[in-house]
């Protein structure tokens, strides 16, 4: 069932059984994140935090 937020309809993605099986495995390391992607994400989080702090 979709949920309407403002003028957009939000639909949940159907979860696959394979994803549930992968999430249930213990002892597996998460996928490695590229260093550049990590730095970009950190900068974005810092930018958002500074904007919230300014208000």
Beta strands, then each sheet from edge to edge (+ up, - down):
strand 1: 3-5
strand 2: 8-10
sheet 1: 1+ 2-
end
